[in-house]
Amino acid sequence: MLFDTHVHLNADQFQEDIEEVVARAQEAGVSRMVVVGFDRVTIERAMDLITRYEFLYAAVGWHPVDAIDMTEADLAWIEELSAHPKVVALGEMGLDYHWDKSPKDIQKDVFRKQIRLAKKVKLPIVIHNREATQDIVDILKEEGAEEIGGIMHCFSGSAETALECVKMNFYISLGGPVTFKNAKKPKEVAAAVPLEKLLIETDCPYLAPHPYRGKRNEPAYVKLVAEEIAALKSCSYEEVAEATMQNALKLFQID
């Protein structure tokens, strides 16, 4: 059985056929998923989905691109939601220097506030990083994020940085890009990071794996990610499936 640790079934792209998408995921062996909410609308949809489906859990947080829009009331609301038994992490949070909607200083402030909240409510965090690796690592260290740990979501950095994050109590999560023929870094990361510190995800509807690259991604395709990691680590698919499932259950404190 597989655990897709990062899905956006709350995205507009799934509003028409959510039941069919979920059914295909189950047929592919995906037995648990974390739906990630990152603003008012997506968090509300995530909370709705976890009440409708027994095997879905939620992560709630504020995306760095929209950091400029986050209010103290939003942060208080996230804290309130964190008490829900099926909210298993805070995020996605972090830094995104690709888009320029939110100034860097505001992104950093919102990121720090969410790390502090996660430490207060004792939940792991889900990290979004785009073109901001060193600043993210520095903030995680400065804020003592090792205390709660979490996930480096859809990790795109070097194997060296991945191992540095592992030392800080973070799991490395790999998605569709690890299956791309020209994706040197994710393949190196998959080979270098111990299986007990790896997670798998789709980040659907984004970043569909080969051979669906460029199409809408969905949770069923996480199986292709697991198969690729197994090939890169010269172990069986079953070993990857079992290890990543146990890693996710442990991190999210799911019985």
FENFENUR-V460176 format. One record per residue. N is the residue number from 0. SS is DSSP state (A for helix, B for strand, O for the rest). D_CENTER is the distance of its C-alpha to the mean C-alpha in Angstrom with 1 decimal. Layout:
N_SS_D_CENTER, N_SS_D_CENTER
//
This chain:
0_O_18.3, 1_B_14.6, 2_B_11.4, 3_B_8.8, 4_B_5.7, 5_B_4.2, 6_B_7.6, 7_O_9.8, 8_O_12.9, 9_O_14.1, 10_O_14.8, 11_A_18.5, 12_A_18.3, 13_A_18.1, 14_O_20.7, 15_O_23.5, 16_O_22.5, 17_A_19.7, 18_A_21.8, 19_A_22.5, 20_A_18.9, 21_A_18.1, 22_A_21.4, 23_A_20.6, 24_A_17.3, 25_A_19.4, 26_A_22.1, 27_O_19.8, 28_O_19.1, 29_B_15.7, 30_B_16.5, 31_B_13.4, 32_B_10.3, 33_B_8.0, 34_B_8.9, 35_B_7.4, 36_B_10.5, 37_O_11.2, 38_O_15.0, 39_A_18.0, 40_A_18.1, 41_A_14.5, 42_A_14.4, 43_A_17.8, 44_A_16.8, 45_A_13.9, 46_A_16.5, 47_A_19.0, 48_A_17.0, 49_A_16.3, 50_A_20.1, 51_A_21.0, 52_O_19.1, 53_O_19.4, 54_O_16.5, 55_B_13.9, 56_B_12.1, 57_B_10.6, 58_B_8.5, 59_B_10.9, 60_O_11.4, 61_O_13.0, 62_O_11.9, 63_A_14.1, 64_A_15.9, 65_A_17.3, 66_A_17.9, 67_A_21.6, 68_A_21.5, 69_O_20.2, 70_O_23.1, 71_A_23.9, 72_A_24.1, 73_A_20.5, 74_A_19.5, 75_A_22.0, 76_A_20.6, 77_A_17.1, 78_A_18.9, 79_A_20.9, 80_A_18.1, 81_O_16.5, 82_O_19.6, 83_O_18.8, 84_O_18.6, 85_O_15.6, 86_B_13.4, 87_B_11.6, 88_B_9.5, 89_B_10.0, 90_B_8.0, 91_B_6.8, 92_B_9.7, 93_B_11.5, 94_B_14.0, 95_B_14.8, 96_O_18.3, 97_O_18.5, 98_O_19.4, 99_O_22.1, 100_O_21.8, 101_O_21.1, 102_O_23.1, 103_A_21.6, 104_A_23.3, 105_A_21.9, 106_A_18.3, 107_A_19.0, 108_A_20.7, 109_A_18.0, 110_A_15.4, 111_A_18.0, 112_A_18.8, 113_A_15.4, 114_A_15.3, 115_A_18.8, 116_A_18.0, 117_A_15.3, 118_A_18.0, 119_A_20.5, 120_A_18.7, 121_O_17.4, 122_O_13.8, 123_B_10.9, 124_B_8.8, 125_B_5.4, 126_B_6.9, 127_B_7.7, 128_B_10.7, 129_B_13.4, 130_O_16.8, 131_O_16.6, 132_A_15.9, 133_A_19.0, 134_A_18.8, 135_A_15.3, 136_A_16.6, 137_A_19.8, 138_A_18.4, 139_A_16.2, 140_A_19.6, 141_A_21.8, 142_O_19.9, 143_O_19.9, 144_A_16.1, 145_A_16.9, 146_A_18.4, 147_O_15.2, 148_O_12.8, 149_B_9.0, 150_B_6.2, 151_B_6.9, 152_O_4.1, 153_O_6.6, 154_O_9.2, 155_O_12.5, 156_O_14.8, 157_O_17.7, 158_A_18.1, 159_A_20.0, 160_A_17.2, 161_A_14.7, 162_A_17.5, 163_A_18.1, 164_A_14.5, 165_A_15.1, 166_A_18.4, 167_O_16.7, 168_O_15.1, 169_B_11.5, 170_B_10.0, 171_B_9.3, 172_B_6.9, 173_B_9.0, 174_O_9.4, 175_A_12.6, 176_A_14.0, 177_A_14.9, 178_A_17.4, 179_O_19.1, 180_O_22.6, 181_O_22.6, 182_O_19.2, 183_A_20.8, 184_A_18.2, 185_A_15.3, 186_A_18.1, 187_A_19.5, 188_A_16.2, 189_A_16.0, 190_A_19.7, 191_A_19.6, 192_O_16.8, 193_O_18.2, 194_A_17.0, 195_A_16.6, 196_A_13.8, 197_B_11.8, 198_B_9.0, 199_B_8.7, 200_O_6.9, 201_O_8.7, 202_O_7.1, 203_B_10.6, 204_O_13.0, 205_O_12.3, 206_O_12.8, 207_O_14.7, 208_O_15.8, 209_O_19.5, 210_O_21.9, 211_O_20.2, 212_O_19.2, 213_O_19.9, 214_O_19.9, 215_O_17.6, 216_O_14.7, 217_O_14.3, 218_A_12.8, 219_A_16.1, 220_A_15.4, 221_A_12.8, 222_A_16.1, 223_A_17.0, 224_A_14.1, 225_A_15.3, 226_A_18.9, 227_A_18.5, 228_A_17.0, 229_A_20.0, 230_A_22.4, 231_A_21.2, 232_A_21.6, 233_O_24.8, 234_O_23.8, 235_O_23.7, 236_A_21.0, 237_A_21.7, 238_A_21.0, 239_A_17.5, 240_A_16.8, 241_A_18.3, 242_A_16.8, 243_A_13.1, 244_A_14.0, 245_A_15.9, 246_A_13.3, 247_A_10.8, 248_A_13.9, 249_A_15.0, 250_A_12.0, 251_O_11.7, 252_O_15.5, 253_O_16.1, 254_O_19.7
//
